[in-house]
Amino acid sequence: MAEEDLPLFGDNARLVVDQLTDAGLLRKRPRGWFWTDRRRASDPADIRSSGGAQCS
């Protein structure tokens, strides 16, 4: 993601990018930020069941 893309992600995008960079998950390069974790970026996010844990 490049600096000019930040407004596309809302008012808090810069804060989140800075936090992810500080946590070592993103790396800032001249052309933007890049994912550094060995896992895919989608692995830590649960997009299938965003409604919380299932009840039995």
The first five atom37 places (N, CA, C, CB, O) and aatype in JSON, in Angstrom:
{
  "aatype": [12, 0, 6, 6, 3, 10, 14, 10, 13, 7, 3, 2, 0, 1, 10, 19, 19, 3, 5, 10, 16, 3, 0, 7, 10, 10, 1, 11, 1, 14, 1, 7, 17, 13, 17, 16, 3, 1, 1, 1, 0, 15, 3, 14, 0, 3, 9, 1, 15, 15, 7, 7, 0, 5, 4, 15],
  "atom_mask": [
    [1, 1, 1, 1, 1],
    [1, 1, 1, 1, 1],
    [1, 1, 1, 1, 1],
    [1, 1, 1, 1, 1],
    [1, 1, 1, 1, 1],
    [1, 1, 1, 1, 1],
    [1, 1, 1, 1, 1],
    [1, 1, 1, 1, 1],
    [1, 1, 1, 1, 1],
    [1, 1, 1, 0, 1],
    [1, 1, 1, 1, 1],
    [1, 1, 1, 1, 1],
    [1, 1, 1, 1, 1],
    [1, 1, 1, 1, 1],
    [1, 1, 1, 1, 1],
    [1, 1, 1, 1, 1],
    [1, 1, 1, 1, 1],
    [1, 1, 1, 1, 1],
    [1, 1, 1, 1, 1],
    [1, 1, 1, 1, 1],
    [1, 1, 1, 1, 1],
    [1, 1, 1, 1, 1],
    [1, 1, 1, 1, 1],
    [1, 1, 1, 0, 1],
    [1, 1, 1, 1, 1],
    [1, 1, 1, 1, 1],
    [1, 1, 1, 1, 1],
    [1, 1, 1, 1, 1],
    [1, 1, 1, 1, 1],
    [1, 1, 1, 1, 1],
    [1, 1, 1, 1, 1],
    [1, 1, 1, 0, 1],
    [1, 1, 1, 1, 1],
    [1, 1, 1, 1, 1],
    [1, 1, 1, 1, 1],
    [1, 1, 1, 1, 1],
    [1, 1, 1, 1, 1],
    [1, 1, 1, 1, 1],
    [1, 1, 1, 1, 1],
    [1, 1, 1, 1, 1],
    [1, 1, 1, 1, 1],
    [1, 1, 1, 1, 1],
    [1, 1, 1, 1, 1],
    [1, 1, 1, 1, 1],
    [1, 1, 1, 1, 1],
    [1, 1, 1, 1, 1],
    [1, 1, 1, 1, 1],
    [1, 1, 1, 1, 1],
    [1, 1, 1, 1, 1],
    [1, 1, 1, 1, 1],
    [1, 1, 1, 0, 1],
    [1, 1, 1, 0, 1],
    [1, 1, 1, 1, 1],
    [1, 1, 1, 1, 1],
    [1, 1, 1, 1, 1],
    [1, 1, 1, 1, 1]
  ],
  "atom_positions": [
    [[0.85, -1.15, 0.0], [0.0, 0.0, 0.0], [0.9, 1.23, 0.0], [-0.97, -0.01, 1.21], [1.9, 1.28, 0.71]],
    [[0.54, 2.2, -0.8], [1.31, 3.43, -0.9], [0.66, 4.54, -0.06], [1.42, 3.87, -2.37], [-0.51, 4.45, 0.31]],
    [[1.42, 5.56, 0.22], [0.95, 6.7, 1.0], [-0.34, 7.28, 0.43], [2.02, 7.78, 1.05], [-1.25, 7.63, 1.18]],
    [[-0.42, 7.38, -0.89], [-1.61, 7.97, -1.51], [-2.85, 7.09, -1.39], [-1.33, 8.26, -2.97], [-3.96, 7.55, -1.66]],
    [[-2.68, 5.83, -1.0], [-3.81, 4.91, -0.82], [-4.47, 5.06, 0.56], [-3.34, 3.48, -1.0], [-5.61, 4.63, 0.73]],
    [[-3.8, 5.65, 1.51], [-4.31, 5.73, 2.88], [-5.73, 6.31, 2.97], [-3.38, 6.56, 3.71], [-6.54, 5.75, 3.71]],
    [[-6.06, 7.39, 2.27], [-7.43, 7.94, 2.38], [-8.52, 6.95, 1.96], [-7.55, 9.19, 1.54], [-9.67, 7.08, 2.39]],
    [[-8.19, 5.98, 1.14], [-9.17, 4.98, 0.71], [-9.62, 4.09, 1.87], [-8.59, 4.11, -0.4], [-10.69, 3.48, 1.8]],
    [[-8.82, 4.02, 2.93], [-9.09, 3.11, 4.04], [-9.62, 3.81, 5.29], [-7.84, 2.37, 4.38], [-9.71, 3.19, 6.35]],
    [[-9.97, 5.08, 5.18], [-10.59, 5.78, 6.3], [-9.64, 6.64, 7.11], [0.0, 0.0, 0.0], [-8.43, 6.67, 6.88]],
    [[-10.24, 7.32, 8.06], [-9.5, 8.3, 8.86], [-8.42, 7.68, 9.75], [-10.47, 9.05, 9.72], [-7.43, 8.34, 10.06]],
    [[-8.59, 6.44, 10.15], [-7.64, 5.8, 11.06], [-6.58, 4.97, 10.35], [-8.38, 4.91, 12.03], [-5.78, 4.3, 11.0]],
    [[-6.56, 5.0, 9.03], [-5.64, 4.14, 8.28], [-4.19, 4.38, 8.66], [-5.82, 4.37, 6.78], [-3.44, 3.42, 8.86]],
    [[-3.78, 5.62, 8.77], [-2.38, 5.92, 9.09], [-2.02, 5.37, 10.47], [-2.13, 7.44, 9.04], [-0.94, 4.81, 10.65]],
    [[-2.92, 5.53, 11.43], [-2.68, 5.01, 12.78], [-2.5, 3.5, 12.74], [-3.85, 5.38, 13.72], [-1.58, 2.96, 13.37]],
    [[-3.36, 2.8, 12.02], [-3.29, 1.34, 11.93], [-2.01, 0.91, 11.22], [-4.53, 0.78, 11.19], [-1.34, -0.02, 11.67]],
    [[-1.66, 1.57, 10.13], [-0.43, 1.24, 9.4], [0.78, 1.45, 10.31], [-0.3, 2.11, 8.12], [1.7, 0.63, 10.32]],
    [[0.79, 2.54, 11.06], [1.9, 2.79, 11.99], [1.98, 1.71, 13.06], [1.75, 4.17, 12.65], [3.07, 1.27, 13.41]],
    [[0.83, 1.29, 13.59], [0.81, 0.24, 14.61], [1.31, -1.09, 14.04], [-0.61, 0.07, 15.18], [2.08, -1.8, 14.69]],
    [[0.89, -1.42, 12.83], [1.35, -2.67, 12.2], [2.84, -2.61, 11.88], [0.55, -2.95, 10.93], [3.53, -3.62, 11.95]],
    [[3.31, -1.44, 11.52], [4.75, -1.27, 11.27], [5.53, -1.43, 12.57], [5.04, 0.12, 10.64], [6.56, -2.12, 12.6]],
    [[5.05, -0.81, 13.64], [5.71, -0.94, 14.96], [5.71, -2.38, 15.44], [5.01, -0.04, 15.99], [6.64, -2.81, 16.11]],
    [[4.65, -3.13, 15.11], [4.55, -4.53, 15.53], [5.38, -5.46, 14.64], [3.09, -4.97, 15.5], [5.5, -6.65, 14.93]],
    [[5.96, -4.91, 13.57], [6.8, -5.72, 12.7], [6.04, -6.48, 11.63], [0.0, 0.0, 0.0], [6.63, -7.32, 10.94]],
    [[4.76, -6.21, 11.46], [3.97, -6.91, 10.44], [4.02, -6.22, 9.09], [2.54, -7.03, 10.89], [3.78, -6.85, 8.06]],
    [[4.33, -4.92, 9.08], [4.52, -4.18, 7.85], [5.92, -3.58, 7.85], [3.44, -3.08, 7.67], [6.48, -3.3, 8.91]],
    [[6.46, -3.39, 6.67], [7.75, -2.71, 6.53], [7.56, -1.54, 5.58], [8.87, -3.69, 6.02], [7.0, -1.7, 4.5]],
    [[8.05, -0.37, 5.99], [7.95, 0.83, 5.15], [9.12, 0.85, 4.18], [7.93, 2.12, 6.01], [10.28, 0.75, 4.58]],
    [[8.8, 0.98, 2.92], [9.79, 1.11, 1.86], [9.47, 2.39, 1.08], [9.8, -0.15, 0.91], [8.4, 2.97, 1.29]],
    [[10.35, 2.84, 0.2], [10.07, 4.07, -0.55], [8.75, 4.03, -1.34], [11.2, 4.34, -1.5], [8.12, 5.07, -1.52]],
    [[8.34, 2.88, -1.8], [7.12, 2.78, -2.6], [5.88, 2.44, -1.77], [7.3, 1.74, -3.67], [4.79, 2.3, -2.34]],
    [[6.02, 2.31, -0.46], [4.86, 2.03, 0.38], [5.18, 1.0, 1.44], [0.0, 0.0, 0.0], [6.34, 0.73, 1.74]],
    [[4.12, 0.41, 2.02], [4.26, -0.59, 3.08], [4.07, -1.98, 2.51], [3.24, -0.33, 4.21], [3.28, -2.18, 1.58]],
    [[4.8, -2.94, 3.06], [4.75, -4.32, 2.59], [4.63, -5.27, 3.77], [6.0, -4.65, 1.75], [5.22, -5.03, 4.83]],
    [[3.88, -6.34, 3.59], [3.66, -7.38, 4.6], [4.96, -8.12, 4.83], [2.54, -8.36, 4.16], [5.65, -8.46, 3.87]],
    [[5.32, -8.38, 6.1], [6.59, -9.03, 6.42], [6.43, -10.41, 7.06], [7.39, -8.16, 7.33], [7.39, -11.16, 7.14]],
    [[5.23, -10.74, 7.51], [5.0, -12.0, 8.21], [5.05, -13.17, 7.23], [3.64, -11.96, 8.93], [4.7, -13.02, 6.06]],
    [[5.47, -14.33, 7.7], [5.52, -15.52, 6.84], [4.13, -16.01, 6.46], [6.29, -16.63, 7.53], [3.94, -16.61, 5.4]],
    [[3.16, -15.76, 7.35], [1.78, -16.15, 7.05], [1.21, -15.21, 6.0], [0.9, -16.13, 8.33], [1.71, -14.1, 5.8]],
    [[0.15, -15.66, 5.33], [-0.56, -14.76, 4.42], [-1.24, -13.69, 5.26], [-1.59, -15.53, 3.54], [-1.63, -13.95, 6.4]],
    [[-1.38, -12.51, 4.71], [-1.99, -11.4, 5.46], [-3.42, -11.73, 5.88], [-1.98, -10.12, 4.62], [-3.9, -11.2, 6.87]],
    [[-4.09, -12.6, 5.14], [-5.47, -12.95, 5.48], [-5.56, -13.99, 6.59], [-6.18, -13.46, 4.24], [-6.63, -14.15, 7.18]],
    [[-4.49, -14.71, 6.89], [-4.54, -15.77, 7.89], [-4.95, -15.28, 9.29], [-3.2, -16.44, 7.97], [-5.76, -15.95, 9.93]],
    [[-4.42, -14.16, 9.79], [-4.81, -13.73, 11.14], [-6.23, -13.17, 11.23], [-3.85, -12.68, 11.63], [-6.74, -12.97, 12.33]],
    [[-6.88, -12.91, 10.11], [-8.22, -12.33, 10.11], [-9.26, -13.41, 9.84], [-8.34, -11.2, 9.06], [-9.15, -14.16, 8.87]],
    [[-10.27, -13.47, 10.69], [-11.35, -14.43, 10.52], [-12.48, -13.76, 9.74], [-11.86, -14.96, 11.9], [-13.34, -13.1, 10.32]],
    [[-12.46, -13.93, 8.42], [-13.48, -13.27, 7.6], [-14.7, -14.16, 7.37], [-12.89, -12.86, 6.27], [-15.71, -13.68, 6.86]],
    [[-14.63, -15.4, 7.74], [-15.75, -16.33, 7.51], [-16.85, -16.2, 8.57], [-15.23, -17.76, 7.48], [-18.03, -16.33, 8.27]],
    [[-16.44, -15.96, 9.81], [-17.45, -15.92, 10.88], [-17.28, -14.63, 11.69], [-17.34, -17.17, 11.81], [-16.97, -14.68, 12.88]],
    [[-17.48, -13.52, 11.05], [-17.28, -12.24, 11.71], [-18.32, -11.95, 12.78], [-17.29, -11.13, 10.69], [-18.22, -10.96, 13.5]],
    [[-19.33, -12.82, 12.9], [-20.36, -12.62, 13.91], [-20.0, -13.16, 15.27], [0.0, 0.0, 0.0], [-20.84, -13.14, 16.17]],
    [[-18.79, -13.64, 15.46], [-18.36, -14.16, 16.74], [-18.4, -15.67, 16.78], [0.0, 0.0, 0.0], [-18.65, -16.31, 15.76]],
    [[-18.17, -16.22, 17.92], [-18.14, -17.67, 18.08], [-19.52, -18.27, 17.88], [-17.6, -18.05, 19.46], [-20.53, -17.66, 18.23]],
    [[-19.55, -19.46, 17.32], [-20.82, -20.16, 17.12], [-21.29, -20.78, 18.43], [-20.68, -21.25, 16.03], [-20.48, -21.25, 19.23]],
    [[-22.59, -20.76, 18.65], [-23.18, -21.37, 19.83], [-23.64, -22.78, 19.47], [-24.36, -20.51, 20.38], [-24.12, -23.01, 18.36]],
    [[-23.5, -23.71, 20.4], [-23.96, -25.07, 20.1], [-25.25, -25.38, 20.81], [-22.9, -26.08, 20.48], [-25.78, -26.49, 20.67]]
  ]
}
